[in-house]
């Protein structure tokens, strides 16, 4: 392979934000490794440090800035590159302690940039990065992996700046998706988690396959045991997709569908294209046609103009028991978003109080659901997580966000087992494990590419349509 003729060195990655950022960092690090760079988790010993950032919310940008300061103190002589959404947010402006910036449309230029220690190209149009030809690093004992199917979003929710950071919808070529997915399952991955900014919009921008087509192909592979979808948009959840959820057990009876609100007034102010009546009809349809569906959603409280009556409408739909998992986020003032220009900004103390009340209501409903699982035997997946520790999850639990199953003993091998539920610990279940008939599918000791460091998952609203 022809490589750049500049001297190579040691590169460390620090990854902030959502799962999509992790996938991008894995792709970038794999490409650098293939071109002769040594990847390391030792930031003080690195000659290059790449901080792959989130910029969706003010908190995420503050985290990126704090991380950059820590990196510069730890590695004062390193060449520091800021990539991702915060770099795109800066739009080419220099930032203290950063030697080069790459926006979301420039990730493919990273090898050349660090080889030449150049300051980087000018600001780019927002985009994303996919390189299925490079195998992503896997952890020993890893059985689940994210698979990105599109980039960007065509919706213009008034609280959201994602289209400014990631651009409009760009669906990946199906063959690229299948090539990457095939490469993952051939290396021992048995759960594929489909992600994007708007997963259910896949294919709207190009002729050919839609999301159900992608799901059917991935499900047809014998190596695929579990499939799940994150980031569905309500108006795009059609009968074809519902039929697949109801009929294909590999889909785990799981759907992540952020609603953001349930009041007609607030949905209109947010520029969501469905109101309460249509959303309620969809919730009823899902409940009837997909019995036992594990439905995850998110809500924003304290949006400009939200009254107590508006908030009560969210409380009522959560109290109705449709949802397995609920994420609740106080409204975040984003100066570049249309909602920042709205009147009647809700005081932060009121938003915080509503946040707590909604969490309390969800906890009540969640406890009722989990109580029905006591004594039941569930299929569980045991694997090594991003922090190097081993965890167990059931079919109704997505990686990193939905809690875990705390076992009486952790099996020595990653794979699928059965476990009888014995109790509830917050959002987690406790259970006693028993093996599935026959030996569980153990994880191969895949070579691990070091250097893609990731902090504990943040409970943010990143990239949820």
DRENGU-419731 format. One record per residue: x, y, z of N, C-alpha, C in turn. Coordinates in steps of 0.2 Angstrom, whole numbers, plus 5000, padded with zeros to 4 digits. Layout:
% DRENGU-419731
XYZXYZXYZ...
% end
This chain:
% DRENGU-419731
500449945000500050005000500450065000500350114996500750174995500450225001500950245005500850285011501150355010500950405014501250475013501950465016502450505013503150495015503350535021502850565025503050605031503150555036503550575041503650525047503050515051502950445053502350425056502450435064501950425068502050435075501450405078501350415085500850385089500250435089499650405088499050445088498550415093498250465098497750445102497150485100496550445101495850475100495550485107495150535107494650545113494050555109493550515111492850515108492350545112491950595111491450625114490750615111490250615115489550615111489250545110488950545104488450485103488850425100488450375099488650315096488950325089488650375085488850395078489550415078489750455083490350485084490850425085490650375089491150315090491250285084490750275080490850235073491350275069491250345069491650385065492450375067492450385074493150375076493450305075493050255075493350185073493550185066493150215062493350215055493950255054494050315057494650355056495250325059495150295065495750255068495950195064495550165061495750105057496050125051495850185048496250205042496950225044497050265049497650285051498150225053497850165056498250105057498450075051498050075046498250045040498750085036498850145037499350185034499950195038500050155043500650145047500750185053500150215056500150255062500050205068500450215073500350175079499750215084499250175085498750195089498850185097498650235101498850225108498350255112498250225118497850255123498250305128498850315127499350355131499350425128498950465131498850535128499550575129499850575135500450605136501050585131501050515129501550495125501350495118500750525116500550535109500950595105501050585099501350635095500750675092500150645091499550675088498950655093498550695095497950685098497350705094496850665093496250685089495650685094495350745095494750745099494150745095493750695095493150695090492550715094492250765093491850805097491150805095490650815100489950835099489850905100489350935096489251005097488551025097488050975098487350975097487051025103487351015109487051065114487651105117487451155121487951195124488351155129488051105133488451065137488951015134488750995128489250955124489850995121489751065120490251105118490751125123490351135129490751145135491251085137490951025136491350965137491950955132491850975126492350975121492851025123492751085125493151135127493651115133493251085138493651055144494051005142493850955138494250905136494950925132494850975128495451005124495951035129495651065134496151095139496551045143496150985144496550935148497050895143496850895137497250865132497950905131497850965131498451015130498851015136498551005142498951005148499350935148499050885146499350815146499850805141499750835135500250825130500350895127500750935130500951005128501251005121501650955119501950955112501650925107501050885108500650855103500350895098500250865092499850905087499150885088498750935090498050915093497550935087497150885085496650895080495950895083495550945081494850945084494450925077494050865078493550845073492850845075492350835071491750825073491250885073490750875077490250925077490450995080490850995085491051055088491551095083491951055079492351085074491951115069491451085067490951105062490651175064490451165071490151225074490551285074491251275074491651335074491751365067491551325062491551345055492251375053492751345055493451365052493751415057493451435062493851485067494351445071494851475072495451445076495151445083495451395087495251385094495851375098495951405104496551395108496751325109497451315108497651245110497551195104497151215099497051165094497451185088497851135085498251145079497851145073497351105072496951095066496251075068495851095063495151075064494851045057494450995058494150955052493450955054493050985049492250985050492050915048491350905049491050845047491050815040491250865036491350845029492050825027492550825032493250825030493650765033493250715036493650665040494150625035493950615029494450585025495150615024495150675026495850715025496250715031496050675036496450675042497150645041497250585038497850555037498350605034498150645029498650695025498750745030498250775034498350825038498850815044498850755047499250745052499950725050499950695044500650675041501050745040500650795037501050855036501050905041500650885047500550935053500351005050499850995046499551055043498951085047498851145046498251175050497551155048497551125042496851095040496551145035496151115031495751155026495251195029495051245024494451285027493851255028493351285031492751255034492451225028492051165029491751125024490951125025490651105020489951095021489851035025489351035029489250975034489150915030489350855033489350795030489450735035489750685033489950625037490450585034490650525037491150485035491050415036491050375030490950305030491550275026491850225029492350185025492350115026491850075023491750005025492349965023492849995019493349945017493849935022493849975028494349975033493949935039494149885042493849845047493949885053493349895057493349935063493649895069493949925073494249885079493649865083493749795086493249765090493649745097493249755102493549735109493549655109493949625113493949555114493249545118492849505117492249495120491649535118491749575113491249615110490749575106490049585106489649545102489149595099489049655101488649705098489049755095488749785089489049845086488549885082488749955082488349995079488449995071487950005067487950005060487650065057488050115055487750175052487450165045486850195044486550185038486450245034486450305037486350365034486650425038486650485035486950535038486550595037486450645042486050705040485350695041484950755041484250745042483850805038483350785035482950835031482450875036482250855042481850885046482150945049481750995051481951065053481651075060481751035065481451045071481751105074481351155077481551215079482051215085482151165089482651155094483251135092483351115086483951065084484351105079485051095079485551125075485851065071485651005071485950955068486050965060485550985057485651005049486151045048486351095053486851145052487551105053487551055057488151015058488250955054487750925051487750865048487450865041487150915039486850925033486150885032485950885026485350845024485450775024484850735023484950665023485350635017485850595019486250565014486250485015485850445012485850375013486450345011486750295014487250255012487050205006487550195002487450144997487250075001486750034999486549975002487149925003487549924997488049874997488649895002488749965003489249985008488949955015488349965016488049945023488149875024487949835018488049755019488749735020489249775016489949755017490149765024490049825027490249835033489949785038489249775038488849725042489149655041489349635035489549565034490249565038490649615037491349615040491249605048490749645051490649635058490449565060489949535057489649475059490249415058490649425053491149375051491649375057491749435060492149435066491849425073491249395073490949375079490349415082490249475078489649515081489049485079488549485084487949445083487349495084487449555087486949605087487149665083486749685078486849745074486349805076486549865078486149915080486149965075485649975071485650025066485550095069485950145066485950215069486050265063485850325064485850375060485550435063485550495060485150545063484350535062484150505057483450485055483450425052483450365056483450305053482950285048482350305050481750275046481650315039482050375038482050405032482550375027482850325029483350295024483050275017483350295012483150285005482750335002482550385006482050435003482450484998483150484999483550524994483850484989483650424988483950384982483550324980483550314974483050254972483350184975482950144975483150074977482850054984483250034988483049994995482850055000482350025004482150065010482350035016482150065022482350035028482149955029481549945028481349875028481749825024481949845018482349805014483049795017483349845020483949835023483849785029483349795033483249755039483149675037482749665031482649595029483349565027483749605023484349575021484849555027484849605032485249595038485049535042484349525042484049475046484149405043484249405037484249345033484949305034485449345037486149315038486049275045486249205044486249165050486649185056487149225055487549255060487249305064486749345061486449395065485849365070485949375076485449355081484949405083485249465084484849525086484949585081484449615080484449685076484049735080484249795080483749845083483949915079483349955080483450015076483350075082483850125081483750185085483650245080483250295083483150355080482650355074482050325076481450325071481050395072480850415066480350475066479650455066479250475070478550445070478150445064478150495060477750495053478050445048478650425049479050375045478950305047478650285053478550225055477850195052477950155046477350135042477250065043476650045040476449975041476949925039477349935034477849885032478349875037478549935041479049925046478749895052478049905054477749875059477649805058477449785052477449715051478049675052478649705050479249675052479449675059479249725063479349725070478949665073478349655071477849605074478049535071478349525066478449465063479149435063479649475064480349455064480649455071480749395074480949395081481649425082482049425076482749455077482749535078482149565077482149635078482049655086481949595090481949605097481349645100480849655095480249685098480449755101480849795098481149855101481149905095480949965098480950025093481150085097481550125095481750195098481450245094480950285096480550335092480450395097480950445096480850505100480250545098479850565103479250605101479350675103479750695108479950755110479350795114478750785112478150815116477550785114476950795117476350765116475750825115475950885116475450935116475450965109474950975106474850995099475251065098475151105103475451175103476151175103476451125107477151125107477451085101477151035099477350995093477351045087476851085086476851135081477451185082477551215088478051255089478751225088478851165089479451125087479551105080478951125076478951105069479051035068478750995072478650925071478050915066478050865062477550865056476950825058476950795064476350755067476050795073475450795074475150815080474950755085474650775090474450725095474050675093473550685089473050635086473350585082473850605078474150555073474650515078474950545082475450515086475150455091474550475094474150435098473950375094473750385088473450325084474050285082474650305081475250265080475450225086475350255092475550215098475050165099474450175098473950125099474050065093474150085087474350035082474949985084475450025087476049985089475849935094475449965099475349915105474949855103474449865098474049815096474349765091474849785087475049745082475749715084476049745089476749715091476649705099476349655101476249645108476949635111476949665117477649665121478149715118477949755114478449805111478849845116479549845116479949885120480049955116479650005118479650065115480050115119480550145116480950195119480750265116480750315120480550385117480950435122480950495119481250555123480750605123480750655128480350715128480750765130480650825128480950895130480450925134480650945140480150985144480451055145480051105146480251175147480351215140480151185135480151215128479851285128480051335125479751405125479051395124478651435129477951435128477551375132477951325134477651265137477251285144476651275144476251285150476151225154475951225160475751165164475351125161474851145157474351105153474751065148475151105144475551065139475951005143476251025148476650975152476250915154475650925156475150875159475050825153475050845147474850805141475450755140476050775142476650725142476550675147476350705153476250655159475750605158475150625154474650575153474850525149475250535143475350485139475950435142476350465146476850415149476450375154475950405158475550365163475150315159475050325153474650265149475050205148475650205149476050145149476250115143476350165138476550135131477350125131477650155135478450165134478750115139479250085136479750045140480250085143480550135139481050175142480950245140481050295144480850365143481450405145481750445140482250495141481950565142482150605147481850665148482450715148482350775145482850825144482550895145482850935150482551005150482851035143482351085141482551125135483251155136483651155130484251185130484251245125484451305128484451365124485051355119484851355113485451355107485351415103485851455103485751525100485651515093485951465089485851455082485151425080484851405085484151365083483651415083483051405079482551445078482151455085482151405089481851415096482151465100482751485099483151535103482751605102482451615097482151675095481451675097481151625100480451625102480351665109479751685110479551725116479451665121479251695127479051645133479551595134480151605135480651555137480451535144480451475146480251445152480851445157480751475163481351475168481651405169482251405170482651345171482351305177482151345182481951305188481251265187480851295183480251265181480351205176480751215172480951155167481251095171481651115176481951065180481451025185480951065187480451035191480050985187479851005181479450965176479850905174480550915173480950855172480950805177480950825183480950775189480250745189479750775189479050745189478950695184479250715178479150665172479550605173480150615176480550555177480250505183479950545188479650505193479050465190478650495186478050455183478350395179478850405175479150355171479350295175479750315181479950265185479450225188478850255190478250215192478050165187477950185181477750145175478250095174478850105174479450065172479450005178479350025184479349975189478749925188478149945186477649905185477749855179478049875174478249835168478749785171479249805174479749755176479549705182479049725186478749685190478449625187478149635181477849575177478449535174479049545175479549505172479849455178479649475184479949435190479749355188480249315189480049245188480149215181480149265176480149245169480849235167480949185162481649175160481749215153482249255153482449295147483049275143483049285137483649275133484149335135484749325136485149385138485849375134486149435132486749435129487249465134487849425135488349445139488949465135489249525136489749545131490249605135490749615132491249665135491049735132490949785137490649855135491249895133491149955131491650005129492150025135491950015141492450025147492849965149492749915145493149855146492849805151492249825154491949785159491349745155491149685158490649645155490049655158489549655154488849665155488349615152487749615155487249575152486649615150486349605145485749645143485149595140484549615141483949575138483749605131483349575128483049595121482749665122482449685127482149755128482649805130483349795130483849845132484349855127484349915124484849935119485549945123486049945119486749955123486750025126487050025132487250095135486750135137486050125135485550175137484950145141484850085141484250055144484350015150484950015154485049975159485349905157485449865162485749805161485349745165485549685165485349635169485949615173485849625180486349605185486249535187486749495185486749425185487049395192486849345195487149315201487849295199488049275193488749265191488749275184489349305182489449325175489749265172489549235166489849185163490549205160490949155160491649165158491749185150491249165146491249185139490649225137490849275132490349315130489849275125489249295125488749255121488049255124487649215121486949215123486749165129486349185133486149135139485449145141485249105145484549125148484649145155484149185158484249205165483549215167483449195174482749195177482749265181482249305180482249365183482049355191482449385195482349385202482149445206482349505203482149565206482249625202482249685205482249755201482749795205483249825202483649875205483649935201483249985202483250045198482950025191483350045186483150025179483449955177483849925182484149865180483649805183483749745180483449685183484049645186483849605191484349555194484049485191484549445190484349375187484849325189484649265189485049205189485149175183485749165181485949145174485949065173485749045168485748975166485948965158486348925156486548925149486048905144486048935138485648905133485748835131485348795129485548725127486048725122486648685123487248685119487648745121488248745119488748795121488548865118488648915122488548985120489049005115488849055110489249075105489749125108490449095109490949135112491249185107491449245110491749295106492449275104492649285098493349275096493849325099494449315100494849365103495149405097494649455095494849495089495349545091495849565087496349605089496049675090496249705096495949775098496449825095496149875092496549935090496449985096497050005100496950045105496950115103496750165107496750235106496150265105495550225104494950255103494650265110494750315114494550315121493850345121493450325125492750345125492550355133492350415135492150425142491450385143491250385149490550355150490050385146489550345144488950375139488650435143488550485139488150545141487450535140486950555144486250555143486050605139486350625134486150685130485650665125485350715121484850715116485150715109485850695109486150695102485850665097485650695091485450665085484850635085484450645090483750615090483250655086482950625081482450665077481850685080
% end
